[in-house]
Amino acid sequence: MRMQRLLIDRSTLDLITSDARDFLNVLDAAGLLQASAMMRDVLEQLALDRLHLPDDTSEAGPN
């Protein structure tokens, strides 16, 4: 089943990525290798998603 993707802004995605990195560090420290590998995949996907976000300036529109 494919998950629907929600539209979020760059700052929200940055916050999610930061939390995901923190969680990855916990998984690595605990030696949970399979979970760490899955979280690395998640971080890679978040990085790809960030590349496809529109620029913050383009969303502002005309005054």
Buried (B, 14 or more C-beta within 10 A) or exposed (E): EEEEEEEEEEEEBEEBBEEBEEBBEEBBEEEEEEBBEEBBEBBEEBEEBEEEBEEEEEEEEEE
